[in-house]
Amino acid sequence: MLRAFMLIGLISVVALTGCVTNAQILDSYQNMAIQTILAKAQFEINCQYLTPFGMSREVVQPSPADPWRANYIIGMRGCEKNATFLVLCPEGENSCVSTCYGQFDNRTG
C-alpha cells in the first residue's frame, strides 16, 4: 500500500514539473510574433521604420481537441500611420501567421 502511494506521488511530481504556464508560452513566442508583424506591417503600411505599441496577448484553445495557440494583438506606428495586427502562433510551430486586424489610419499632428 505504501508503495502505491509513493508511486502515485512520484508520478504527480513528474507530471507537474512538465507543466508550462501561459506566461511562459506567451513569452516564448513573443519575439517571433513581433518579427512576423514587423515584416507584414512594413509591407502593408509601406514604411520601413515602425514602432510596436500596445500589446494584448493570450493563450487560446478553441476546443479540447484543438491545439492551443498564442494570440497577440499588436499595434504598429510609423510614417504617420497606425495599424493593428493579429498574430497567431500555433502550438509546436516554428512560425506565426499575421493578419491585418484594425484599420490603417493617417495620423495628423
C-alpha atoms as an extended CHARMM CRD file, in Angstrom:
* protein
*
       109  EXT
         1         1  MET       CA              0.0000000000        0.0000000000        0.0000000000  PROA      1               0.0000000000
         2         2  LEU       CA              2.8030000000        2.3740000000        0.8950000000  PROA      2               0.0000000000
         3         3  ARG       CA              4.4650000000        1.6010000000       -2.4310000000  PROA      3               0.0000000000
         4         4  ALA       CA              1.2880000000        2.5380000000       -4.2940000000  PROA      4               0.0000000000
         5         5  PHE       CA              1.1390000000        5.9470000000       -2.5790000000  PROA      5               0.0000000000
         6         6  MET       CA              4.8290000000        6.5480000000       -3.2680000000  PROA      6               0.0000000000
         7         7  LEU       CA              4.3290000000        5.6640000000       -6.9340000000  PROA      7               0.0000000000
         8         8  ILE       CA              1.3310000000        7.9980000000       -7.2370000000  PROA      8               0.0000000000
         9         9  GLY       CA              3.3170000000       10.7800000000       -5.5490000000  PROA      9               0.0000000000
        10        10  LEU       CA              6.2690000000       10.2780000000       -7.8880000000  PROA      10              0.0000000000
        11        11  ILE       CA              4.0210000000       10.3180000000      -10.9590000000  PROA      11              0.0000000000
        12        12  SER       CA              2.3570000000       13.5180000000       -9.7170000000  PROA      12              0.0000000000
        13        13  VAL       CA              5.6990000000       15.2670000000       -9.2210000000  PROA      13              0.0000000000
        14        14  VAL       CA              6.9160000000       14.2490000000      -12.6870000000  PROA      14              0.0000000000
        15        15  ALA       CA              3.6500000000       15.3920000000      -14.2810000000  PROA      15              0.0000000000
        16        16  LEU       CA              3.6960000000       18.7690000000      -12.5400000000  PROA      16              0.0000000000
        17        17  THR       CA              7.3160000000       19.5540000000      -13.4090000000  PROA      17              0.0000000000
        18        18  GLY       CA              6.4360000000       19.2030000000      -17.1110000000  PROA      18              0.0000000000
        19        19  CYS       CA              3.7060000000       21.8530000000      -16.9420000000  PROA      19              0.0000000000
        20        20  VAL       CA              4.2990000000       25.1670000000      -18.6670000000  PROA      20              0.0000000000
        21        21  THR       CA              2.4070000000       28.3020000000      -17.6450000000  PROA      21              0.0000000000
        22        22  ASN       CA              0.5550000000       30.5360000000      -20.0960000000  PROA      22              0.0000000000
        23        23  ALA       CA              3.0210000000       33.3370000000      -19.3360000000  PROA      23              0.0000000000
        24        24  GLN       CA              5.9320000000       31.0820000000      -20.3180000000  PROA      24              0.0000000000
        25        25  ILE       CA              4.1690000000       30.1170000000      -23.5640000000  PROA      25              0.0000000000
        26        26  LEU       CA              3.4570000000       33.7590000000      -24.4100000000  PROA      26              0.0000000000
        27        27  ASP       CA              6.9920000000       34.8480000000      -23.5550000000  PROA      27              0.0000000000
        28        28  SER       CA              8.4760000000       32.1110000000      -25.7300000000  PROA      28              0.0000000000
        29        29  TYR       CA              6.5160000000       33.1680000000      -28.8460000000  PROA      29              0.0000000000
        30        30  GLN       CA              6.5300000000       36.9520000000      -28.3080000000  PROA      30              0.0000000000
        31        31  ASN       CA              9.7200000000       37.8080000000      -30.2340000000  PROA      31              0.0000000000
        32        32  MET       CA              8.6340000000       35.6380000000      -33.1600000000  PROA      32              0.0000000000
        33        33  ALA       CA              5.2080000000       37.3280000000      -33.1430000000  PROA      33              0.0000000000
        34        34  ILE       CA              6.7610000000       40.8160000000      -33.2160000000  PROA      34              0.0000000000
        35        35  GLN       CA              9.1240000000       39.8750000000      -36.0590000000  PROA      35              0.0000000000
        36        36  THR       CA              6.2030000000       38.3960000000      -38.0320000000  PROA      36              0.0000000000
        37        37  ILE       CA              4.1900000000       41.5870000000      -37.5550000000  PROA      37              0.0000000000
        38        38  LEU       CA              7.1060000000       43.8340000000      -38.3780000000  PROA      38              0.0000000000
        39        39  ALA       CA              7.5900000000       42.1950000000      -41.7870000000  PROA      39              0.0000000000
        40        40  LYS       CA              3.8750000000       42.3370000000      -42.6210000000  PROA      40              0.0000000000
        41        41  ALA       CA              3.4260000000       45.8880000000      -41.3100000000  PROA      41              0.0000000000
        42        42  GLN       CA              6.3940000000       47.2060000000      -43.2820000000  PROA      42              0.0000000000
        43        43  PHE       CA              4.7090000000       45.8880000000      -46.4180000000  PROA      43              0.0000000000
        44        44  GLU       CA              1.1210000000       46.8660000000      -45.5540000000  PROA      44              0.0000000000
        45        45  ILE       CA              1.9180000000       50.3490000000      -44.2340000000  PROA      45              0.0000000000
        46        46  ASN       CA              4.6880000000       50.8700000000      -46.7960000000  PROA      46              0.0000000000
        47        47  CYS       CA              7.0770000000       52.0750000000      -44.1200000000  PROA      47              0.0000000000
        48        48  GLN       CA             10.4170000000       50.6200000000      -43.0580000000  PROA      48              0.0000000000
        49        49  TYR       CA             10.6330000000       52.4860000000      -39.7380000000  PROA      49              0.0000000000
        50        50  LEU       CA              7.9320000000       51.1240000000      -37.4510000000  PROA      50              0.0000000000
        51        51  THR       CA              7.4820000000       51.0490000000      -33.7020000000  PROA      51              0.0000000000
        52        52  PRO       CA              5.2640000000       48.4950000000      -31.9600000000  PROA      52              0.0000000000
        53        53  PHE       CA              2.8030000000       49.9120000000      -29.4320000000  PROA      53              0.0000000000
        54        54  GLY       CA              0.1250000000       48.4250000000      -27.2270000000  PROA      54              0.0000000000
        55        55  MET       CA              0.1510000000       44.6600000000      -27.0000000000  PROA      55              0.0000000000
        56        56  SER       CA             -2.5280000000       42.2430000000      -25.9060000000  PROA      56              0.0000000000
        57        57  ARG       CA             -1.6760000000       38.5690000000      -25.5930000000  PROA      57              0.0000000000
        58        58  GLU       CA             -3.4520000000       35.3800000000      -24.5580000000  PROA      58              0.0000000000
        59        59  VAL       CA             -3.2760000000       31.6120000000      -24.9310000000  PROA      59              0.0000000000
        60        60  VAL       CA             -6.3480000000       30.1870000000      -26.6610000000  PROA      60              0.0000000000
        61        61  GLN       CA             -7.5430000000       26.6230000000      -27.1720000000  PROA      61              0.0000000000
        62        62  PRO       CA            -10.7190000000       26.7490000000      -29.2980000000  PROA      62              0.0000000000
        63        63  SER       CA            -11.8080000000       23.2560000000      -28.2030000000  PROA      63              0.0000000000
        64        64  PRO       CA            -10.2280000000       20.4190000000      -26.2100000000  PROA      64              0.0000000000
        65        65  ALA       CA             -9.4520000000       18.5880000000      -29.4720000000  PROA      65              0.0000000000
        66        66  ASP       CA             -7.5990000000       21.5800000000      -30.9450000000  PROA      66              0.0000000000
        67        67  PRO       CA             -4.0310000000       22.5360000000      -30.0900000000  PROA      67              0.0000000000
        68        68  TRP       CA             -3.5030000000       25.7550000000      -28.1370000000  PROA      68              0.0000000000
        69        69  ARG       CA             -2.1450000000       28.8510000000      -29.8040000000  PROA      69              0.0000000000
        70        70  ALA       CA             -0.6230000000       32.0810000000      -28.6150000000  PROA      70              0.0000000000
        71        71  ASN       CA             -2.5770000000       35.1210000000      -29.8600000000  PROA      71              0.0000000000
        72        72  TYR       CA             -1.1190000000       38.6170000000      -29.9270000000  PROA      72              0.0000000000
        73        73  ILE       CA             -2.7490000000       41.8870000000      -30.9480000000  PROA      73              0.0000000000
        74        74  ILE       CA             -0.0060000000       44.4000000000      -31.6820000000  PROA      74              0.0000000000
        75        75  GLY       CA             -0.2070000000       47.9660000000      -32.9370000000  PROA      75              0.0000000000
        76        76  MET       CA              2.4200000000       49.3350000000      -35.3210000000  PROA      76              0.0000000000
        77        77  ARG       CA              3.1530000000       53.0110000000      -35.8590000000  PROA      77              0.0000000000
        78        78  GLY       CA              5.3380000000       54.7400000000      -38.4390000000  PROA      78              0.0000000000
        79        79  CYS       CA              5.3940000000       57.1540000000      -41.3840000000  PROA      79              0.0000000000
        80        80  GLU       CA              2.3910000000       58.9660000000      -39.8720000000  PROA      80              0.0000000000
        81        81  LYS       CA              0.2470000000       55.7960000000      -39.9720000000  PROA      81              0.0000000000
        82        82  ASN       CA             -1.0930000000       53.3340000000      -37.3960000000  PROA      82              0.0000000000
        83        83  ALA       CA             -2.3170000000       49.7830000000      -37.8780000000  PROA      83              0.0000000000
        84        84  THR       CA             -3.2730000000       46.9440000000      -35.5750000000  PROA      84              0.0000000000
        85        85  PHE       CA             -2.4640000000       43.3160000000      -36.3680000000  PROA      85              0.0000000000
        86        86  LEU       CA             -3.4810000000       39.9360000000      -35.0350000000  PROA      86              0.0000000000
        87        87  VAL       CA             -0.7220000000       37.3030000000      -34.8210000000  PROA      87              0.0000000000
        88        88  LEU       CA             -1.4090000000       33.6080000000      -34.2570000000  PROA      88              0.0000000000
        89        89  CYS       CA              1.3880000000       31.2620000000      -33.1570000000  PROA      89              0.0000000000
        90        90  PRO       CA              0.1560000000       27.6340000000      -33.1340000000  PROA      90              0.0000000000
        91        91  GLU       CA              1.4890000000       25.1010000000      -30.6600000000  PROA      91              0.0000000000
        92        92  GLY       CA              4.6050000000       23.3400000000      -31.8310000000  PROA      92              0.0000000000
        93        93  GLU       CA              5.1120000000       25.5600000000      -34.8880000000  PROA      93              0.0000000000
        94        94  ASN       CA              8.2830000000       27.4820000000      -35.6200000000  PROA      94              0.0000000000
        95        95  SER       CA              6.4160000000       30.3380000000      -37.2520000000  PROA      95              0.0000000000
        96        96  CYS       CA              3.4990000000       32.6690000000      -36.6700000000  PROA      96              0.0000000000
        97        97  VAL       CA              0.7790000000       33.9500000000      -39.0060000000  PROA      97              0.0000000000
        98        98  SER       CA             -0.3890000000       37.5520000000      -39.0780000000  PROA      98              0.0000000000
        99        99  THR       CA             -3.4830000000       39.3030000000      -40.3450000000  PROA      99              0.0000000000
       100       100  CYS       CA             -4.4920000000       42.9350000000      -40.5080000000  PROA      100             0.0000000000
       101       101  TYR       CA             -6.8140000000       43.3730000000      -37.5650000000  PROA      101             0.0000000000
       102       102  GLY       CA             -7.5720000000       47.0830000000      -37.4820000000  PROA      102             0.0000000000
       103       103  GLN       CA             -7.9360000000       49.9510000000      -39.8810000000  PROA      103             0.0000000000
       104       104  PHE       CA             -4.9660000000       51.8190000000      -41.1700000000  PROA      104             0.0000000000
       105       105  ASP       CA             -5.2140000000       55.4750000000      -40.3950000000  PROA      105             0.0000000000
       106       106  ASN       CA             -3.1870000000       58.5610000000      -41.1300000000  PROA      106             0.0000000000
       107       107  ARG       CA             -2.2130000000       60.4630000000      -38.0280000000  PROA      107             0.0000000000
       108       108  THR       CA             -2.2230000000       64.1930000000      -38.1510000000  PROA      108             0.0000000000
       109       109  GLY       CA             -0.1930000000       66.3150000000      -35.8500000000  PROA      109             0.0000000000
